[in-house]
Amino acid sequence: MAMATKLSSEWIYKFYRELDRNGLENHALLIERGGEIVFEEYLYPYSADMPHTLFSVTKSLVSTAVGFAISEGMFSLDSEILPFFPEYKHCESDEWNSVTVRSLLTMLSNKQFSFTQDMTKDYVGIFMKAPFRKKDRGFLYSNNDVHILAALIQKLSGTGLVDYLMPRLFEPLGIEKPQWETDAKGDCIGGTGAYMKLRDLVKICRCYADGGRFAGRQVIPEEWTKEATRIHVPLSGRDNEDGYGYLFWTYKGTFSMNGMYGQIITYFPQYDAVVGMFNATVEDKLANTFMLENIPKAFESASDSEWDSRLSEYFAERNKKPAVCDDLPDIPTGKTFYLTAASDIPAKIMFPASLIPRSLTSSFAKRPKENLNRVSFEKTENVLTVKWFEENDEIIINCGLDGSPRMSECAIKGYKYKIWSYAYTENGTLKAVVKPLNTASTQYLTFAFSDGTVKIKFDCTPSFTEFICKNADESSFVRNSGKLRAPLMKIVRKALLTAEKPLEFKTK
């Protein structure tokens, strides 16, 4: 933890306590002021050198790429989109005249959109063929609008978006090449899908705050840093948001790069400070509220030894290692268990069962199309190894049994993940905590063994049920359903809870 003498640990402590009281999991908090890191803390085992999934923070990277493309004469803000994609000429209608680079940057394409669509297919085609809303209903937050911008740059530049940004943004800022999810054609997804370190995102935000300059060099076009971060679409009545720029959020003079589950990087001009945090919570706006209410106060008063001690004690308690696993149940090793037909259908509700929780695969570009289909176990003195298969991917998870979690590595659909896991017993039942560290998720697995059978119960944070219910509850369909709203939400929740019952695997 780094701390400056003029940064109050009292309000940082109160920020963390607010998160805890409301059940919000924080992975990282970094505070930079005037180009200097004055506070940095990570929840063990997350760390400063570990990339983290960004979700919609990716959109602000796409905005930056658009700024470069415009400065290079590739297109303008008022360029219409359809002429760049003549292969979709059959989609042409008068409504397309208003679909411009500017309208996509401000979420004003008026195209219908679903967060749960399959991004691995012809993603450009999904946008082109999607119907326009019956009336011009204004702002509609959409991954699709942003992907078209990414696809446009990739088409005109002849290179992937991450490669386009390497010499223009990442290399000048000393940022290593990020992992970035792709569609079926290999193009980087525009609305989500990048993985980066928190320090690197804070660098980008600082570059915007300084008019595009970094280490004495003009990196991002200065005019773009001003235009992208000012209000273009007023959004009155929304929590923590008063407007939208060019794929940046604004609130009371600040500008932010925001992503689902609480990935937030905000610049406070009155303090010349950047605050970045990674979280894992469905209540991402609540996490943002606690940050906005507490962290600015840390700039307004000096720290003292009492609050420094309380904060240090809090971190020591927060990062305690798990207990040693005692009274391990009899685990059948050397056998392969196969998913039963009875479990296969409920496991596929919404998305297939996977090591990566459904609350995350709902947003991933590439994801397994079939359930994990078989599992086996091996045990050494202090490690339980769980092996399972998701389509063609073999996943090996080493769970520490001695109070020291183990690290594993795996690849799912071509994406690499570091897996941190441990196991313990509770009332005679084996439980495992599995964290794919590049994501915002934790899987909690419960194993129940009987003759030739193992039942595996999956729970996760962020909760898939809460994620779907929250998004359904906020959808225009449910909001406008009047007396049907409560019954509809009850049906949605019941169906999802049914899908979260244990999966049964049997030996053949």
Phi, psi and omega in degrees: 000130176254137183220137175261154185295335183260017178248122186281118177289340178303312185281335173291317176301314181295327176299310180298320181294324176297317177301313182298315182298335182255011176068032181258125183269121177257132178262330184198146173221128179227131178238124180238138181225122180060029180091359182244131176287121182250350175202138179204124181212138180235140173288126177299131013258014177292154185207170183295332184264016184249116175298150184228146177298143187252339188051234190282357168302332176307325182301322180290332173293320177296320176304317180297319178297321178298319178301317177295315184298320178294318180295336180267004177078017181292321176194180178237173178299329184264007177295131175284147188278317190302321180300337178284346182234066184299339178295345177249029184302330181295346179277355190298139174200169181300330182296336181291342182299333182266359179272096183240174175303318181297317182294328178287322179296334185249012177061042182239028180288338182069018177271142177290153188207144174232133180289344186256016181284162182275110182279355185277347183275205177286087189293323175296319179298325178301316179293313184299322184271349180295140180290153170283148174295150189301324176234159176288099186264009175079213188301125173221107183298126191210132171292327186297316180305317184287325180296325179297322176297316178297316181295324180296314180296318181295323180291315184283329181272339182074019179217158178295156185297321180294324178287327177297320183278343184304303183284341185269322186237304190292311181296315178299332180266002179071037182253129178289159184299121182284154165285138184215123182294151184233164175269190184297333180275354182092005179277142177299136177290138185276319189275345183196173169113356177270151177235125181213166176278150182296321180301323182290323177293322177296323176301315181296316179298319178298321179299318175298317182297329182264025176070025178091000181267146177212126179052042176079006184240139174282114183257297178269138179307128186303316181299325180293322180298329179282315183289319184294331188256010175255164184288125171246335178231107176295139180230076183287146174081011179255141181296132174061014182220131173238356177184170179232133178264225174262082181066027169232148175265150176233149178201114176048049176090348178271165166227150188219149165256116187239142176224157182307149180066018170092034171270108192222129174229117189234139174255128177253101185296329183292340178246359187048052186229144173248129176243122179239142177210146171250133179227175176219078183211141174295329182274061185293327178292329177292319176300320179294321178300314181296324177294313182294329181279331188250313188296318178302330179291337178292339178278346191260356178212152181282159177279169173215167188296325182297311181288328174301317180294317181297320179292319178297318178296322179298314180294323179298320179289320183296327186258021177296144179284156179291164181286159176290142180279115178251161175051052181296131179292164179290113183255121179289110181260162177074010179241153176251130179252136184247142179298131181281157180298326181295330180271342187295318184289308179298331179292338182269359179301125183071297182213151179298151175295136186208163171300322178277121185304152183298330179297339177262319182294343175296342182245352184284150177286302177258131181209156178301141178265346180237157178295155167302134192246346177204155186213148176216166186225143171224153183220132168249190186301317186237008184224133169256122179257122177251127180239130173217172186235131172240105188054244183264003184265125174266126184241123180244123182242122178260114183258120177292138180249359188247020181087358177243107179301154179249154179254135174233167174228144178210169175232131177236119182054035176088351180264136183267138180226143169265128184247123180247124189207153173212163180228156179205169179250147178214115182055042178078004181251140179275130177232147179228141174250121186235119180245111167284102197292339179281353182252183177259025191241159168224132174260135175246111185253134175243125182251126175239117184258140171213188186303107176066015184222144168227131176253130182242122178259128180254125168233153181210156166239135354297151183287130178296318180298315180294323179298310182294316181296320180295315181289325176293319182296330182268356181287152182296328181298311182289319181299326185264013184270002175056236183293342180280348188301306182299313177299322179297316180295325179295319179294316179301312182296318181297317180297319182289322178294327176298321181289346182264012175291159181302145174268140183256131177237139181228152171284153179269000000 
